[in-house]
Structure formats: structure tokens, C-alpha cells
Amino acid sequence: MAGDFFLNLNWLPKPPEDFRQNLKEAQGDEAALIRLSTTALNLNQLNALAKRVVAARADVGFRKLTPVRLGVIGFGTNDFLAAALTATGLRFGLDVEVQIAPFNQMAQVCAGIAPAFEGFDPDIILLAPDQRGLPGDSAAALDEIDRMRAGIRQQWNVPVIYQGLAQFPQSLFGNHDVFLPGTDRQFCNAVNAGLASRVADTDDLFLDTATIAANTGLAIWHDPVMYGHAKLPFSQDVVPLYADNLCRLLAAFRGKSRRCLVLDLDNTLWGGVIGDDGLGGIQLGQGDAAGEAFIDIQKAALALRDRGIVLAVCSKNDDAVARLPFRDHPDMLLREEHIAVFQANWDDKASNIKAIADALNLGLESLVFFDDNPMERDIVRSHLPQVAVPELPEEPALFVRCLLNAGYFEALFLSDADKLRVADYQANARRVEIKEQAADLDSYLQTLNMSADLRAFDEAGMQRITQLINKSNQFNLTTRRYSEPEVRGFADSDEYSTWQVRLSDAFGDNGMISVVICRKLGAVWEVDTWLMSCRVLGRRVEELVLSCLVDAAAAAGAETLRGVYIPTDRNGLVKDHYRKLGFSPVSEAEDESVWELSLTDYSQSDDLPFTMQVVE
């Protein structure tokens, strides 16, 4: 059954047969717990894993996971969700703590009448209504949800995830239910459309429960027997799929969506082996079931590229032979210009995937590896656990379903910068080539003809600034996360100095590559946030930013710049950032170090390889 594909999370490998023993041996081993979470666990297995996660969190804590505290305000009984979300979160690099509001008191909790989340301090709240607990008119229902949203904003001032409504499987008027007023289908469609419109241009999110339920089957999603006995809003059978979809949103909220699709070639983008079958012997094109399936795979890859996902090739092949279809096959949709990095050789694929990540200046956790060969998939999972590797069936016609329903590329919004990302990464791969050929770093930087634009936060950059703050991990001194309203508050406050930095060079516009937030404390300016795109590492951008910070602070009468480094498992890259820039240590504890730079002692470099524009 098609619904089983979704219910069983068939894009994930099956859990080990000795799951319980594996879980017992994992104890508090963070990496081992994460590995178990990346398999298709059922509800009982999720519950068992969650107990181990909670124990490990209290005992040793987590260094590889990004914390997120989720509050849940819903209709019916939602307590059963907490364990599943905690366990599933590991799959997306998250340490999810869940607090459930009191049963069936949505309006009271949102109005502040019924207590909820005492001492919990949620980062985001799931607002999960149900047509059984809303007014029967869609406009009145949306008004009620708006009142609940306003109460949440007043009490906790955090983003919400609006959970959509899943229609009941039974119909009132049959086929006419879709447009006749008063039917459940028309009501759910109207409410869902209204909720989706409320997400636009806000930091709120939308969980498309209607589509999730349709994929599993509405009769499976709704369990009237368990609703009658325990007021469960949906069937326990769909909890693993529901948790997977919700955690995708939480991962995107924390900036953890994947950015690059790495493609195998033979029997993945076309049928057959190009080295053996030749250009005319591979299966690709219309008029043949297998050939059309491979065309669909290429269409999906191009669609992802159009929304900012970088494409790369990793194939065991002779380079010239592997490129033949891209250059000469008439039915080939993907062409060489669509591929940012083309790795075709006889090295092992794990090494080639590392080379792709290096060329694109991306972390391995940003990559998805798509390969029909189960042995290659297993090797990459074993050697590069950070890389997502979807499980594929033998039938190529199902490949697209596996890729697109796995949720690797979940996006909260699509900015102009996202659309230009592909060109940025392809240009960056070209820069790496030029750098390897240059005699020395200075001559390389001079050939780039770099131009920088530094200015305060403005409305035009607000969305991108917020996105960078919430997804940058490696070159990020504090990894503090802020919502768009909070970022706008920094921009409007006289107590803060804000900076956004854009960079262009001979190969194109890099877009926004650095964000800085400074708190003005009289004679001391303290850097609250300093992050930079790893794509521009080694180009002396940090020296440029520092010179502008010093000029602005000195002009305001400050005497000292103070920087804070808060270590995580992913930002060790900037451990010595302030030391390299001439700051002196004030304190160097394991969980935080503080550095200061006297403005009178600062000596600006006169050989920075930039032309620049500064707008305060």
C-alpha cells in the first residue's frame, strides 16, 4: 500500500534487529543514540529511545545536538507526543525538550487563565487545534485561533507552529463536500488556507497536517475508537510520521536544513552503466518506463536546484566517460553547468564526498547522498554519519518519492538569497581551484577584486539576517539565536550597534556573509553576536569587520571592545578568533571565554585587499 511507505518511513533504513541490545549498549553515548534515531523506528522504539535520551541529557548532556524547547498547546490528549518528538529530534540534530499544556484547555492557557510551561521557557510553541474544538464557522474559527496566538505572543513572545486540520474520512454530500458550505472538507480547507496565509512575512510556521494525513490515508489518521476512549487527536499508528514532519520544521527553525544533493550516476540518473553500455545503450527518455523514471529524477534534482539546493556528482567512473551523457545525450535534462562539483574517479565515495564538502565549503551535515547501490549507501553511512543517505527501493519510479518525502530540504521561506545560492557555491568551487593554483595567499586575494558593503541592519536584509543568525554554526562566536522581531528590536534600539556585511568579487556576488550585533555599555562595546559565512574564510573579512567596529565604537566615545566566545561542538573553528585579532583574554573558562581590545592599542592593517562602502 502507498500509505505504508509513509507510515513505515521507508526512506530510512530499518532499525537493527537487536535494537534493544543496541540501545542498552549505547547508554549515554551521543553518537550511538543519534545513529539509532536515523532508522525507521516504531512508536515503542521511539519511546524506549526517548527514555535513554532524557537520562543522558540529565547525566552527561549533549554536545552535538542543538537544543530546542517546544511547548504544545492542543485540543485533546497530546502527552503521547513528547517521547516521540524527543527521540525523533536526534535524527535532525536536535535535543528536543517538550512540555505539554493541560488537557483540552487551549483557550484558557493562551489567555493566561490556566497555567502552563512554568519554569520551562519555550523557544517555540505548537498550537494544535482540532475541528472538534473550534467554532463551526471557518471565519469564527480563525478569529479564535488569532486570539490564542495573541495570548501566546503576550505571555511568551515566541514563534508558533500552526497545526493544520485533517478532514474526517466520512463525507456529508459526497463529491460536493469540497465546495458546499458547512461540510468538514470545506471547513478544513478554509481554515488551513487561512492559517497558511498568517505565516507569510512572520516568524510563525505551518505544519501541513492535511497533507500528512492524506499521504497515510484519512481513515488511518483518524481513530474514532481511541478518540472516544482517550481523546487522542489522531491515531497512534501515525505518530512516528507526525514526529518526523514536526521535527523537520524544528530543524529548519534552528537552521539545520540540508543544502547540497550529491548524486550517483549509473542506475541513479540513468539506467545502465555508461562505461559498459555507451551513450546509446543507457535507459533515459520518453517512451520507456525506466527511461521516464530517470527523467523524473532529473526533473526533481533541477527543481531542488531552482530553489537553492546545490547539486554535485559522486561516481566511480572515468571522468570523461561520466560526463558524456551530460554533454551529448539528447534526453539528458541535467547538464554540466548544473553541477557545482563533479567527482568522477575510482576513489572511495566517502573520500569523494569529503572533497565535495571541502570544495563547496560546506559541513558534511549539509549533504544528502543519493545512490541506488545499497553497499555504497551503507559505507557512506558508516564512514560519514553526518551525511544523510536516503534508503532507495529497487524500482526507479519510486526514487523521487523517497528523496522528496524525506524532508531533508525543509524550508521556512524562500528568499532571493536562497535562489542565488547555487551560483554562489559554484563560484566558490571555482575560487578553490584558483586558490590552489595561486603562488601565495596575498596574490590570490588580489586576483579576487573584492568589494565589501557594510551597513546597519535594515528592512531589506532583515529576513536574511535572521536566517543567518539561526543557521550559522561554525563561524559563530556565541551561536545565540534570535527571532525576526528580536532582530528588528536590535536594529531599532539605541543600545545596540548592528552590522550586515555583503561581499562581491570577480566571480560574482557572495551576498550577505557576516552579521554583527554589539551592545553599547558606555565605555565598553560588547559583541553579542559575530558570525560569518564559511565560504569566505581566509579572505581577511574578519579584519575588515573589526576595523569598522573600532571606528564606530571610537566615534561613539567607547574605549574598549569586548568579545565573548561560547564553545559548542561545531564552532571550534573560531576558538582563537579574538586572540588572532589582537584581543587579550580577560577570562578563559571551559564554557565561556571573554576577550578585550583597547581601542587606543588597535593598529589597523593598511593592506586589506578590499574596496569598501560603509553605511552607518
C-alpha positions in Angstrom: 0.0 0.0 0.0 1.2 3.5 -0.8 0.2 4.7 2.7 2.6 2.1 4.2 5.5 3.9 2.5 4.8 6.9 4.7 3.7 5.1 7.9 6.9 3.0 7.8 9.2 5.9 7.0 10.6 3.8 4.1 13.2 6.4 3.1 15.0 5.4 6.3 16.9 2.2 6.8 15.3 -0.4 9.0 16.4 -0.4 12.7 18.8 -3.2 13.8 17.1 -6.4 14.7 18.8 -6.3 18.1 17.6 -2.7 18.7 17.0 -3.2 22.4 20.6 -4.5 22.9 22.0 -1.6 20.8 20.1 0.8 22.9 21.3 -0.8 26.1 24.9 -0.6 25.0 24.5 3.0 23.8 23.9 4.2 27.4 24.7 7.9 27.2 26.8 7.7 24.0 25.5 10.6 22.0 26.8 9.4 18.6 25.3 5.9 19.2 21.9 7.3 20.2 21.9 9.5 17.1 22.7 6.5 14.9 19.7 4.6 16.2 17.4 7.6 15.6 18.3 7.6 11.9 16.4 4.4 11.4 12.7 3.8 10.9 11.7 3.3 14.5 8.1 2.4 15.5 6.3 4.1 18.4 7.6 1.6 21.1 11.2 2.0 19.9 10.8 5.8 19.9 9.5 5.7 23.5 12.5 3.5 24.6 15.0 5.8 22.9 13.4 8.8 24.4 13.9 7.4 27.9 17.6 6.9 27.2 17.9 10.5 25.7 16.3 12.0 28.8 18.6 10.1 31.1 21.7 11.0 29.0 20.6 14.7 29.0 20.5 14.8 32.8 23.7 12.7 33.2 26.2 13.9 30.7 24.4 16.4 28.4 24.8 16.7 24.6 27.5 18.5 22.6 26.5 17.5 19.0 22.8 18.4 19.3 21.1 21.8 19.1 18.7 22.4 21.9 15.1 23.4 21.3 12.3 23.7 23.9 8.9 23.0 22.4 5.7 23.9 24.2 2.5 22.1 23.0 -1.0 23.7 23.4 -3.6 21.4 21.8 -7.0 20.0 21.7 -7.4 16.5 23.2 -4.7 14.4 24.7 -1.2 15.2 23.4 1.0 13.7 26.2 1.9 10.8 24.0 3.8 13.1 21.6 6.6 14.1 24.0 8.7 11.0 23.8 8.3 10.5 20.1 9.4 14.1 19.4 12.4 13.8 21.8 13.6 10.6 20.1 12.9 11.8 16.6 14.7 15.1 17.2 18.1 13.3 17.3 17.6 12.3 13.6 17.7 16.1 12.8 20.5 17.0 15.1 18.2 18.4 17.8 17.8 17.9 21.6 14.1 18.4 21.8 12.6 19.1 25.2 8.8 19.0 25.2 6.3 20.4 27.7 2.5 19.7 27.1 -0.1 22.2 28.3 -3.1 20.9 30.3 -5.6 18.7 28.5 -8.3 20.4 26.5 -7.6 24.0 27.8 -6.3 25.7 24.7 -8.2 29.0 25.1 -7.6 29.1 28.9 -3.9 28.5 28.5 -3.5 31.1 25.8 -5.5 33.6 27.7 -3.3 33.1 30.8 -6.2 31.7 32.9 -4.8 28.1 33.1 -1.1 27.8 34.0 1.3 26.2 31.6 5.1 25.9 31.0 6.1 27.2 34.5 9.9 27.2 34.6 10.2 25.8 31.1 10.7 29.0 28.9 9.7 27.5 25.5 11.6 28.6 22.3 8.6 27.8 20.1 5.0 26.7 20.7 2.9 24.2 18.7 -0.7 25.4 18.5 -2.6 22.3 17.7 -6.4 23.0 17.2 -8.9 20.4 16.1 -12.2 21.0 14.2 -13.9 19.3 17.2 -12.8 22.1 19.5 -13.3 25.1 17.2 -16.4 27.2 16.2 -18.2 25.6 13.3 -17.8 28.6 11.0 -14.3 28.9 9.4 -14.1 32.7 9.9 -15.0 32.4 13.6 -12.5 29.5 14.0 -9.7 31.6 12.5 -10.7 34.5 14.8 -10.5 32.2 17.8 -7.0 31.0 16.7 -5.9 34.6 16.3 -7.0 35.3 19.9 -5.0 32.3 21.0 -2.0 33.5 19.0 -2.2 36.9 20.6 -2.2 35.4 24.0 0.8 33.3 23.3 2.7 36.4 22.0 1.8 38.3 25.1 2.8 35.6 27.6 5.9 34.0 25.9 6.7 36.2 22.8 7.9 33.2 20.7 7.0 31.9 17.3 4.2 29.4 16.9 3.7 26.4 14.7 0.1 26.4 13.5 -1.0 22.8 13.1 -3.4 22.4 10.2 -6.6 20.5 10.3 -7.0 17.0 8.8 -10.5 16.4 7.4 -12.5 13.4 8.5 -12.8 10.5 6.0 -16.6 10.5 6.0 -18.5 12.9 3.8 -21.8 14.7 4.1 -22.7 15.3 0.5 -20.2 13.0 -1.2 -18.2 14.6 -4.1 -19.9 18.0 -3.5 -18.3 18.3 0.0 -15.3 20.1 -1.4 -17.3 23.3 -2.1 -20.6 23.2 -0.2 -20.5 25.4 3.0 -21.0 23.6 6.3 -19.1 20.4 5.3 -16.0 19.3 7.2 -13.9 19.3 4.0 -14.8 22.9 3.1 -14.2 24.0 6.7 -10.8 22.4 7.0 -9.7 23.7 3.6 -10.8 27.3 4.6 -9.1 27.1 8.0 -5.9 25.7 6.6 -5.7 28.3 3.9 -6.2 31.0 6.5 -3.5 29.6 8.7 -1.1 29.3 5.8 -1.7 33.0 4.9 -1.0 34.0 8.5 2.5 32.6 8.3 3.6 34.8 5.4 6.0 37.5 6.4 6.1 36.4 10.1 8.4 34.1 12.1 5.5 31.7 12.6 5.4 28.3 10.9 2.7 26.0 9.4 2.6 22.2 9.9 0.6 20.8 6.9 -1.2 18.1 8.7 -3.8 17.7 6.0 -1.1 16.5 3.5 0.4 14.2 6.1 -3.0 12.7 6.8 -3.8 12.4 3.1 -0.5 10.5 2.5 -1.3 8.0 5.2 -5.0 7.8 4.4 -7.6 9.7 6.3 -9.2 6.5 7.6 -5.9 5.6 9.2 -5.1 9.0 10.5 -8.4 9.3 12.4 -9.2 6.7 15.0 -12.7 7.4 16.4 -12.4 4.5 18.9 -9.3 5.9 20.6 -10.7 9.4 20.4 -13.8 8.2 22.2 -11.8 6.4 24.9 -8.8 8.7 25.4 -9.4 11.9 23.3 -6.4 11.1 21.1 -6.5 13.7 18.2 -5.1 11.1 15.8 -4.1 7.5 15.6 -1.0 6.2 17.4 0.0 4.5 14.2 0.9 7.8 12.6 2.9 9.2 15.5 6.4 8.3 14.0 5.5 10.1 10.7 3.9 13.0 12.5 7.0 13.4 14.7 9.3 13.2 11.7 7.4 16.0 10.0 7.2 18.2 13.0 10.9 17.8 13.8 11.8 18.7 10.2 10.1 22.1 10.9 12.0 22.4 14.2 15.3 21.7 12.4 14.5 24.3 9.8 13.7 26.7 12.6 17.1 26.1 14.0 18.8 26.5 10.6 19.6 22.8 10.1 18.1 22.0 6.7 20.4 20.3 4.1 21.9 22.4 1.3 23.5 20.0 -1.2 22.3 16.9 -3.1 25.2 14.6 -4.1 24.2 12.3 -7.0 25.4 9.0 -8.1 25.2 8.4 -11.9 24.8 4.8 -13.2 21.4 3.4 -12.4 20.6 6.6 -10.4 20.4 9.3 -13.1 20.1 6.9 -15.9 19.5 3.1 -16.3 22.6 1.1 -17.1 26.3 1.7 -16.9 27.7 4.4 -19.2 31.1 2.8 -19.3 29.7 -0.5 -20.5 26.5 0.3 -22.3 27.7 3.5 -24.0 25.7 6.6 -24.8 23.1 4.8 -26.9 22.7 1.9 -24.5 21.7 3.7 -21.3 17.9 4.0 -20.4 16.9 7.6 -20.4 14.0 9.4 -22.1 10.4 9.1 -23.1 8.7 6.0 -24.4 10.2 3.6 -21.9 9.0 3.2 -18.3 12.5 3.1 -16.8 13.8 5.9 -19.0 10.9 8.1 -18.0 11.5 7.3 -14.3 15.1 8.6 -14.6 13.8 11.7 -16.4 11.6 12.3 -13.3 14.6 12.0 -11.0 16.5 14.6 -13.1 13.4 16.9 -13.0 13.3 16.6 -9.2 17.0 17.5 -9.0 16.6 20.5 -11.2 13.5 21.6 -9.2 15.6 21.5 -6.0 18.4 23.4 -7.7 15.9 26.1 -8.7 15.1 26.6 -5.0 18.7 26.9 -3.9 19.9 23.3 -3.4 23.4 22.8 -4.7 23.9 19.7 -7.0 27.1 17.6 -7.0 28.2 14.3 -8.6 30.0 11.5 -6.9 30.6 8.5 -9.2 33.0 5.6 -9.6 33.8 6.2 -13.2 36.3 7.7 -15.6 35.7 11.4 -15.6 35.5 11.8 -19.4 33.1 8.8 -19.7 30.9 10.1 -16.8 30.5 13.5 -18.5 29.3 12.1 -21.8 25.6 11.9 -21.1 25.7 15.5 -19.6 27.3 16.7 -22.8 25.8 14.6 -25.6 22.7 12.7 -24.6 19.6 14.4 -26.2 17.3 13.4 -23.3 19.6 14.4 -20.5 18.0 17.3 -18.5 20.9 17.8 -16.2 23.9 19.4 -17.9 27.4 20.1 -16.6 26.6 23.7 -15.8 24.0 22.5 -13.3 26.7 20.6 -11.3 28.7 22.6 -8.8 31.4 19.9 -8.2 31.9 16.8 -10.4 33.7 14.0 -8.7 34.1 11.0 -11.1 37.1 8.8 -10.3 37.8 5.4 -8.8 38.4 6.6 -5.2 36.0 5.5 -2.5 32.8 7.6 -2.3 33.3 8.7 1.3 36.6 10.4 0.3 35.0 12.0 -2.7 32.0 13.3 -0.6 34.5 14.9 1.8 36.2 16.5 -1.2 32.8 17.9 -2.4 32.1 19.3 1.0 35.6 21.0 1.1 35.2 22.4 -2.4 31.8 23.9 -1.5 33.0 25.0 2.0 30.0 23.1 3.5 29.9 20.9 6.5 29.1 17.3 5.9 25.8 17.7 7.8 24.7 19.9 4.9 24.9 17.0 2.4 22.4 14.4 1.1 23.9 11.4 -0.8 21.6 9.8 -3.4 22.8 6.4 -4.7 20.9 3.3 -5.9 23.7 0.9 -4.6 22.9 -0.4 -1.0 26.5 -1.2 -0.4 27.7 2.3 -1.2 24.9 3.8 0.9 26.0 1.6 3.9 29.6 2.6 3.5 28.8 6.3 3.5 26.5 5.9 6.5 29.3 4.1 8.4 32.1 6.5 7.5 30.2 9.8 7.3 27.3 9.6 9.7 26.7 13.3 9.3 25.7 12.8 5.7 22.0 12.0 5.1 21.6 8.9 2.9 18.0 8.0 1.9 17.1 4.4 1.5 16.0 3.6 -2.1 13.8 0.8 -3.4 14.8 -1.3 -6.4 12.1 0.4 -8.6 13.5 3.7 -10.0 9.9 5.1 -10.4 9.8 5.4 -6.6 13.2 7.2 -6.2 11.6 10.7 -6.4 9.1 9.8 -3.7 11.9 8.7 -1.3 14.0 11.8 -2.0 11.3 14.5 -1.7 9.3 13.0 1.2 12.4 12.5 3.4 12.2 16.2 4.4 16.0 16.9 4.1 15.4 20.2 2.4 12.6 21.6 4.5 12.5 25.4 4.2 10.6 28.0 6.2 10.7 30.6 3.4 12.5 31.1 0.1 14.5 34.3 -0.1 16.2 35.8 -3.1 19.5 34.9 -1.5 18.4 31.2 -1.4 17.6 31.3 -5.1 21.1 32.7 -5.8 22.8 30.2 -3.5 23.6 27.7 -6.3 25.6 30.2 -8.3 27.4 31.3 -5.1 28.5 27.8 -4.3 29.5 27.1 -7.9 31.6 30.3 -7.9 33.1 29.2 -4.6 34.2 25.9 -6.1 35.9 27.9 -8.9 37.6 30.1 -6.3 39.0 27.0 -4.6 40.5 25.9 -7.9 42.1 29.4 -8.4 43.4 29.4 -4.9 45.1 26.0 -5.4 46.9 27.4 -8.5 48.0 30.7 -6.9 51.6 31.2 -5.7 50.6 32.6 -2.3 47.5 33.8 -0.4 48.1 37.6 -1.0 48.3 37.2 -4.7 45.2 35.0 -4.7 43.2 37.6 -2.7 44.3 40.4 -5.1 43.0 38.4 -8.1 39.6 38.3 -6.5 39.0 42.1 -6.8 36.8 42.0 -3.6 34.3 44.8 -2.8 32.6 44.9 0.6 29.5 46.8 1.7 29.0 47.3 5.5 25.8 48.8 6.9 23.4 48.7 9.8 20.5 46.2 9.8 17.7 47.4 7.5 14.3 46.1 6.5 15.6 44.8 3.1 18.1 42.5 4.9 16.0 41.5 7.9 14.9 38.1 6.7 18.4 37.1 5.6 20.0 38.4 8.8 17.5 36.3 10.9 18.2 33.3 8.7 21.9 33.5 9.2 21.7 34.0 12.9 19.6 30.9 13.2 21.5 28.6 11.0 25.2 29.6 11.3 27.2 27.3 13.5 30.8 27.0 12.6 32.0 30.7 12.3 29.7 31.9 15.1 31.2 33.1 18.3 28.2 32.7 20.6 25.5 30.8 18.5 22.8 32.9 20.1 19.5 32.5 18.2 17.1 35.4 17.7 13.7 35.6 16.1 12.9 38.3 13.4 11.1 40.5 15.9 14.1 40.3 18.3 16.5 41.2 15.4 14.3 44.1 14.4 14.4 45.2 18.1 18.2 45.3 18.0 18.1 47.4 14.8 15.7 49.9 16.4 17.5 50.2 19.7 20.0 52.9 20.6 21.6 50.4 22.9 22.9 48.3 20.1 25.1 48.8 17.0 24.3 46.3 14.2 26.2 45.5 11.1 25.5 43.4 8.0 28.3 42.7 5.5 28.0 41.9 1.8 30.9 40.8 -0.4 31.3 40.6 -4.1 34.3 39.5 -6.2 35.5 38.7 -9.7 33.4 35.5 -9.7 30.1 37.1 -8.5 28.1 38.4 -5.6 28.6 36.4 -2.4 25.6 38.1 -0.8 25.4 38.7 2.9 28.4 37.0 4.5 28.6 38.4 8.0 26.4 39.7 10.8 27.5 41.5 14.0 25.4 42.8 16.9 27.2 45.0 19.5 25.8 46.1 22.8 26.8 49.6 23.9 27.8 49.6 27.5 29.2 53.1 27.9 33.0 52.9 27.5 32.7 49.2 26.5 31.1 47.8 23.4 30.4 44.1 23.9 30.0 41.9 20.8 26.8 39.9 21.4 26.8 38.1 18.0 29.5 37.8 15.4 29.0 35.2 12.6 30.4 34.8 9.2 29.8 32.5 6.2 32.5 29.8 6.0 32.5 30.4 2.2 34.7 33.5 2.7 37.2 32.0 5.2 40.8 33.1 4.7 39.9 36.3 2.9 40.6 38.6 5.8 37.0 39.7 6.1 37.2 39.5 9.9 39.9 42.1 9.9 37.8 44.4 7.8 34.8 44.0 10.1 36.9 44.7 13.1 38.3 47.9 11.6 34.7 49.1 11.1 33.7 48.1 14.6 36.7 50.0 16.1 35.9 53.1 14.1 32.2 53.1 15.1 33.0 52.4 18.8 35.7 55.1 18.9 33.4 57.7 17.3 30.8 56.9 20.0 33.4 57.6 22.7 34.0 53.9 23.7 37.4 52.8 24.8 37.2 49.0 24.7 35.8 46.3 22.6 34.8 43.1 24.4 34.2 39.8 22.7 32.8 36.6 24.1 33.4 33.0 22.8 30.9 30.3 23.9 32.2 26.9 22.7 29.9 24.4 21.1 30.7 21.1 19.3 30.7 22.9 16.0 32.3 26.3 16.4 35.8 25.2 17.4 36.9 26.9 14.2 36.7 30.3 16.0 38.2 29.3 19.3 41.2 31.7 18.7 39.3 34.3 16.7 39.7 37.1 19.2 43.3 36.2 20.0 44.2 36.3 16.3 42.7 39.8 16.1 44.8 41.2 18.9 42.3 40.9 21.8 43.7 40.0 25.3 42.0 37.3 27.4 40.0 38.5 30.5 38.8 35.1 31.5 39.1 31.7 29.8 36.7 29.2 31.4 35.7 25.9 29.7 32.2 27.1 28.9 33.0 30.7 28.0 36.0 33.0 27.4 36.0 36.8 27.5 38.4 39.0 25.5 39.0 42.7 25.3 40.7 45.1 22.9 41.8 48.6 23.9 40.8 50.9 21.0 43.9 53.0 21.6 46.1 50.0 21.1 44.4 48.9 17.9 46.5 49.3 14.8 44.6 48.9 11.5 46.1 47.0 8.6 46.8 49.2 5.6 46.9 46.3 3.1 43.4 44.9 3.3 42.5 43.5 -0.2 39.1 45.2 -0.4 37.4 48.2 -1.8 34.6 49.0 0.6 31.5 51.1 1.3 30.4 51.8 4.9 26.9 53.0 5.6 26.1 53.6 9.3 
